[in-house]
Amino acid sequence: SEPRGGVMTRRLEKNTTLPTNPPPEFSTAENNQTAVTVHVLQGEREQATANKSLGRFDLTDIPPAPRGMPQIEVTFDIDANGILNVSAKDKATGKEQSIVIKASSGLSDDEIEKMVKDAEAHAEEDKKFSALVGARNQADQMIHATEKSLAEMGDKVEQEERLQIENAIKDLKDVLDKDNQEVIETKTQALAEASGKLAERMYAQASAAGADAPSADPGGATDAGGGAGREDVVDAEFEEVDDGKKS
């Protein structure tokens, strides 16, 4: 599958030195997601479907975890013959999957020039498309965070407030896949306002928990805390761009 909205995530620009260091990382977009699809593309457009597909592969058996927690490291490497190797590895388990893309799989110089001109001609259209997808992703993150807060607070949320928040979530979900950025942003703001007091209580609760936690021994070592889950997209669209000869 493709990421929500189908916007291509650019990872290799023209004349990029391979391998990239450090390799880019991605994650999951759904709770308990156990697989991601890596789709390798070549092109200049923001929309994945407007670019040339070079290949795709699945990384499976990812341990179930909250969305954004798994760390999927993606590595690109190209040899002297122009053969591109793309691999994805789950850092938690070390499980890895890869694909080999031959030099002949890419675009010719004439095709590349045509795609560049096509991208320039559709620049404004692509800009609007990217902004629309950005609004959808922000809305999706707001829904996820609010539903998580409601579940954690449980009976501490008054019925009237819970109903108001749930209605705002439903309203936002109803327009999430519409092609209207303004409406999505308006409904996202409405949800933010409806859940404002809930967010304040969650923050106060977290602050109180932090204040009650025992302080570290000045003379002892302290452990590094784990980072919060990242809100990356489920499957990344990777662009492998020609350096003037091959991709």
N, C-alpha and C positions, 0 to 999 in steps of 0.2 A: 504494500500500500504506500501511498504518498503522504507527506505531512499535511496537516489541515490547511486547506486552501491551495495547495500545490505550488507554493513559492519555492523556487530553487535556492538552496543554501550554497553560496559561492565559497569554495574552499581553495581552489587553485586559479589564480589569475595568470595572465600571460607572463611568460618568462619566470615562473616560480621555480625556485631551486628545490629539487626533491632529494631525499625525503624531507617533509616539513618538520620543523622542530620548535616546540613540542607538537606531537600529533593532536589534531582537534578531537574534542570529546563531545559526545552526545548522550542523550538519555531517553527515557520512556515518557509517554504522555498520558498513560492510563495506569491506574493502580493494578498491581499484580500482573503487569504485562510481561510475557515470557519470550517474546521474539520481536525483532526489528528487521526492517528491510532496508538495505543500502542500495540506492539507485544511482548509478554513475551516468552523468550527462555531460554533453559538450554543447556550449552555446552562449549567447549573450543576453537572452531574455530572462525576465524575472519569473515568468510562468514556466513551470517545469515542462508542461506539454508542448511548449513552443520550441523546445530544444531537442537535440538528437540524443537518443538513448544509446549508451555504449554497453550497458549490461546492468544486472542487478543480482543480488544474492541475499539470503536470509541468515541472520545470526539467531539461533534458537537456544532453548534451555537456559534462559536468563532466570535466576532465582526470583520468585515473586517478591515484590517490594513496592513501597509507595512510589507514585509517579515522581520522576525527577531524581530518584536516588541512585539507580544503576549508572555506572560510568562506562560508556562504550567508547573505546579509543579507536579511531579510524586512521590508518596509515596508508600513504601513497608512496610508491617507489617505481621508478622507470629505469629500464636498463639501456645499454648502448644501442640496442636494436629498436628502441621505441616501444617496447612491450611494457605496458602499465600493470602493476600489481596493486590491487586495493584490498586491504584486509581490515576486519573489524574484530575487536577483542573485548570481551567483558572482563574488566579489571578485577572483579571480585572472584571469579572462578578461573580465569585464564583461558576460558573457551574461546576459540578463534575460528573465523571463517573468512574466505577470501575469494577473489575473482581475478582472472588474468585477461587483460584486454589487449589484443594485438594491434600493432600500429595501423593496419589497414582498416580498423574499425572506425577510425576517426573521420574527420571532414577534410576535403581537399582545400587548397588555398583559396580557390574560387568560391567554394561553399562557405568558408569562414568569412571572406569579405562580404558575401551576400548577407550572412547572418548579422554581421556588425552593422551594416546599413539598415537591415530590418529592425534591429534593436533601437537604432537611432530614430527611425521613423515611428516606432511604437513607444518611445520613451515616456511620454505623458500617460499613455494608457497603462503601461507597466507600473508607473509610479502610483497611480490610483489603485491598481490591483494590489500592490504591495501594502498600501495603507489600509485597504479593506481587510486583508488577511491579518495585519497587525492588530486591527480593532477586534477581529474575531478571536485572536489568540489572547488578547488582554481580557476579553469578556469570559473566555473559557477559564482562565486562571482565576478570575474573580468568583465565578461559580464554584470552582473546585475549593477555593479557600473558604468561602462562606459555608458550603455544605460541610466541610471538615470542622469548622468552628461550631456549627449547630450540633453536630454529632458529639463533639467533645463537651459542650456545655450541658447537653441533655435537658433535664427538668429545670435547670437554672434559668432557662429562657421562658418568659411568660408566653402563654398560648397565643395571645393577640399579636405579640411581636413576632413569634415564630411564623404565624400565618402570613403576616405582612412580608416577611423576608422570603418565605417559600413562594408567594405569589410573584414577587419581584424576580426570583430565580426563574420561574416558569415563563414570565414575560420575556426575559432575556434569551432563554433557550429557544423560544418560538421564533425569534428573529436572527438567531446566530448564523444560520446558513443563507440568509437573505443577502442580496447584493446592494445593501444600503448601509454605508459606513455611518452616516449620521444617526440613523435609527438605532444601530447597535451601540454606538457610543452613548446615546441618550438613555437607553435601557441599562447600560452598564453603570452609568452615573446614578440612576434610580436605585439600583441594587446597592451601590455603595452608600447611599443615603439611608436606605432602609436598614442596612446592617451596621450602620455607624456605631450605635450604642453597644452592639454585640462585640464589635472589634475593640472598642474601648475596654470592655470588661475582660476580654481575652488578654489584652495588653497588660491591664492591671494585675490580672491573675498571674501572668508570666513574670511580671516585675516582683510581685510578692514572693513567688517561689524562688526567684533568684536571690532576694534579700534574706530569705530564711535558710538558704544553702550554707553549709559550713565553709568558712574561708580556707584557702590553701595554707599549709604550713610554710612560713617564710623560709624555713631551712630545708624544705623537702622539694622534690621534683613535682611538677604538675603535668598532667596529661593534656594533650591537645584535644580540644573538643571537635566532634564531627560537624561538618558543614551542613547547612540546610539543603533540602532537596532543590534541584535546579528545575526550572520550568521549560526545558528544551522540548523540541518537537519529537514525536514518536519515531519517524523515519526521516533520515536526512537525504536531500537531493544534493549530490556532490557534482560540482562542475569541474571537468578536466579540460583546461583550455590550451589550445595549440600554441606553441612557441614560435610558429612560423614554418615548421616542418611537419611535425606530427604530434599526436596527442595520446 
